[in-house]
Amino acid sequence: MQAGTITVSTRITATHWAQTAPLTLGKPYDVLGRTYELVSVTPGNAPPSVGDTAAYRFVFARK
């Protein structure tokens, strides 16, 4: 995490392939004709401690 941005290393898998991609909040990521997006991260303000991944919930969308 950096001030104003959140990027999550995300494992995207399908039947015969897998890829790890850096998904940034609000920015679409295209792979093999599909688009994935990190659409929500909570809590949005003042997390308990930076790096405490248990304090966050991530929502992804496939478009």
KEFIZA-557371 format. One record per residue: y, x, z of N, C-alpha, C in turn; residue number from 1. Coordinates in pm, whole numbers. Example, Ala and Ser with C-alpha at 12.3 -4.5 7.8 and 13.67 -1.06 7.14 Angstrom:
BEGIN
+--------+--------+--------+--------+--------+--------+--------+--------+--------+-----+
!    n_y !    n_x !    n_z !   ca_y !   ca_x !   ca_z !    c_y !    c_x !    c_z ! num !
+--------+--------+--------+--------+--------+--------+--------+--------+--------+-----+
!   -569 !   1319 !    780 !   -450 !   1230 !    780 !   -330 !   1320 !    780 !   1 !
!   -225 !   1285 !    708 !   -106 !   1367 !    714 !      3 !   1290 !    787 !   2 !
+--------+--------+--------+--------+--------+--------+--------+--------+--------+-----+
//
This chain:
BEGIN
+--------+--------+--------+--------+--------+--------+--------+--------+--------+-----+
!    n_y !    n_x !    n_z !   ca_y !   ca_x !   ca_z !    c_y !    c_x !    c_z ! num !
+--------+--------+--------+--------+--------+--------+--------+--------+--------+-----+
!   -118 !     84 !      0 !      0 !      0 !      0 !    123 !     88 !      0 !   1 !
!    219 !     44 !    -76 !    351 !    106 !    -79 !    452 !     -6 !    -57 !   2 !
!    571 !     32 !    -22 !    674 !    -69 !     -1 !    690 !   -155 !   -126 !   3 !
!    668 !   -284 !   -113 !    687 !   -376 !   -224 !    571 !   -393 !   -319 !   4 !
!    466 !   -312 !   -307 !    350 !   -327 !   -395 !    220 !   -320 !   -315 !   5 !
!    121 !   -389 !   -366 !    -14 !   -380 !   -309 !   -110 !   -360 !   -425 !   6 !
!   -189 !   -254 !   -417 !   -292 !   -227 !   -517 !   -425 !   -213 !   -444 !   7 !
!   -526 !   -284 !   -494 !   -658 !   -285 !   -430 !   -762 !   -232 !   -527 !   8 !
!   -840 !   -135 !   -485 !   -952 !    -87 !   -565 !  -1059 !   -196 !   -562 !   9 !
!  -1089 !   -252 !   -679 !  -1173 !   -370 !   -688 !  -1293 !   -345 !   -778 !  10 !
!  -1411 !   -381 !   -734 !  -1533 !   -366 !   -815 !  -1555 !   -496 !   -891 !  11 !
!  -1554 !   -488 !  -1024 !  -1577 !   -603 !  -1112 !  -1715 !   -584 !  -1174 !  12 !
!  -1802 !   -684 !  -1159 !  -1938 !   -672 !  -1210 !  -1977 !   -791 !  -1296 !  13 !
!  -2066 !   -765 !  -1389 !  -2127 !   -869 !  -1472 !  -2274 !   -832 !  -1487 !  14 !
!  -2345 !   -902 !  -1572 !  -2489 !   -881 !  -1584 !  -2526 !   -738 !  -1619 !  15 !
!  -2458 !   -678 !  -1717 !  -2499 !   -546 !  -1765 !  -2391 !   -439 !  -1752 !  16 !
!  -2290 !   -462 !  -1674 !  -2187 !   -360 !  -1657 !  -2115 !   -379 !  -1525 !  17 !
!  -2049 !   -273 !  -1483 !  -1967 !   -278 !  -1362 !  -1853 !   -178 !  -1379 !  18 !
!  -1741 !   -210 !  -1320 !  -1625 !   -122 !  -1331 !  -1541 !   -137 !  -1205 !  19 !
!  -1487 !    -26 !  -1157 !  -1392 !    -30 !  -1047 !  -1253 !    -21 !  -1108 !  20 !
!  -1166 !   -113 !  -1068 !  -1033 !   -121 !  -1127 !   -928 !   -132 !  -1017 !  21 !
!   -813 !    -68 !  -1036 !   -703 !    -84 !   -942 !   -623 !   -209 !   -977 !  22 !
!   -641 !   -315 !   -901 !   -568 !   -439 !   -927 !   -443 !   -444 !   -840 !  23 !
!   -330 !   -467 !   -905 !   -202 !   -474 !   -837 !   -158 !   -620 !   -831 !  24 !
!   -110 !   -661 !   -716 !    -68 !   -799 !   -693 !     25 !   -847 !   -803 !  25 !
!    -15 !   -957 !   -869 !     67 !  -1021 !   -970 !     61 !   -960 !  -1109 !  26 !
!    -20 !   -855 !  -1128 !    -30 !   -791 !  -1260 !   -169 !   -812 !  -1317 !  27 !
!   -181 !   -873 !  -1435 !   -312 !   -895 !  -1495 !   -378 !   -763 !  -1535 !  28 !
!   -511 !   -761 !  -1529 !   -591 !   -645 !  -1569 !   -695 !   -694 !  -1669 !  29 !
!   -694 !   -639 !  -1789 !   -786 !   -681 !  -1895 !   -903 !   -584 !  -1906 !  30 !
!  -1024 !   -640 !  -1916 !  -1143 !   -560 !  -1938 !  -1245 !   -646 !  -2013 !  31 !
!  -1298 !   -594 !  -2122 !  -1399 !   -660 !  -2203 !  -1364 !   -805 !  -2238 !  32 !
!  -1241 !   -828 !  -2278 !  -1200 !   -962 !  -2320 !  -1174 !  -1060 !  -2208 !  33 !
!  -1176 !  -1014 !  -2085 !  -1148 !  -1101 !  -1970 !  -1026 !  -1046 !  -1896 !  34 !
!   -956 !  -1134 !  -1830 !   -839 !  -1093 !  -1754 !   -861 !  -1128 !  -1607 !  35 !
!   -836 !  -1031 !  -1521 !   -849 !  -1049 !  -1377 !   -714 !  -1022 !  -1314 !  36 !
!   -688 !  -1092 !  -1202 !   -560 !  -1072 !  -1137 !   -575 !  -1090 !   -986 !  37 !
!   -512 !  -1002 !   -911 !   -499 !  -1018 !   -767 !   -381 !  -1114 !   -747 !  38 !
!   -409 !  -1235 !   -698 !   -307 !  -1339 !   -693 !   -249 !  -1364 !   -554 !  39 !
!   -317 !  -1317 !   -450 !   -266 !  -1343 !   -316 !   -321 !  -1241 !   -217 !  40 !
!   -235 !  -1200 !   -126 !   -276 !  -1114 !    -15 !   -208 !  -1168 !    110 !  41 !
!   -285 !  -1193 !    214 !   -227 !  -1240 !    340 !   -281 !  -1155 !    454 !  42 !
!   -211 !  -1131 !    562 !    -76 !  -1180 !    586 !     25 !  -1108 !    496 !  43 !
!    126 !  -1181 !    452 !    224 !  -1126 !    361 !    328 !  -1037 !    427 !  44 !
!    361 !  -1065 !    551 !    462 !   -989 !    623 !    401 !   -925 !    746 !  45 !
!    449 !   -811 !    781 !    416 !   -741 !    906 !    270 !   -753 !    947 !  46 !
!    178 !   -684 !    877 !     39 !   -683 !    920 !     24 !   -610 !   1053 !  47 !
!    -87 !   -634 !   1125 !   -107 !   -569 !   1255 !    -95 !   -417 !   1246 !  48 !
!   -156 !   -356 !   1146 !   -142 !   -213 !   1123 !   -180 !   -183 !    979 !  49 !
!   -105 !    -95 !    917 !   -133 !    -58 !    778 !   -269 !     10 !    773 !  50 !
!   -351 !    -31 !    678 !   -484 !     29 !    665 !   -593 !    -49 !    735 !  51 !
!   -558 !   -145 !    819 !   -657 !   -228 !    886 !   -698 !   -339 !    790 !  52 !
!   -798 !   -310 !    704 !   -836 !   -403 !    598 !   -890 !   -535 !    651 !  53 !
!   -939 !   -539 !    773 !   -990 !   -664 !    829 !   -876 !   -764 !    852 !  54 !
!   -751 !   -716 !    855 !   -637 !   -803 !    880 !   -587 !   -873 !    754 !  55 !
!   -646 !   -843 !    638 !   -598 !   -896 !    511 !   -702 !   -986 !    446 !  56 !
!   -655 !  -1083 !    370 !   -742 !  -1166 !    285 !   -689 !  -1153 !    143 !  57 !
!   -781 !  -1126 !     50 !   -744 !  -1105 !    -90 !   -799 !  -1219 !   -175 !  58 !
!   -719 !  -1271 !   -266 !   -761 !  -1376 !   -358 !   -744 !  -1324 !   -500 !  59 !
!   -853 !  -1336 !   -579 !   -854 !  -1289 !   -716 !   -876 !  -1408 !   -809 !  60 !
!   -828 !  -1396 !   -933 !   -850 !  -1499 !  -1034 !   -902 !  -1434 !  -1161 !  61 !
!   -995 !  -1503 !  -1227 !  -1040 !  -1461 !  -1360 !   -982 !  -1561 !  -1458 !  62 !
!   -911 !  -1512 !  -1555 !   -843 !  -1602 !  -1649 !   -898 !  -1584 !  -1788 !  63 !
+--------+--------+--------+--------+--------+--------+--------+--------+--------+-----+
//
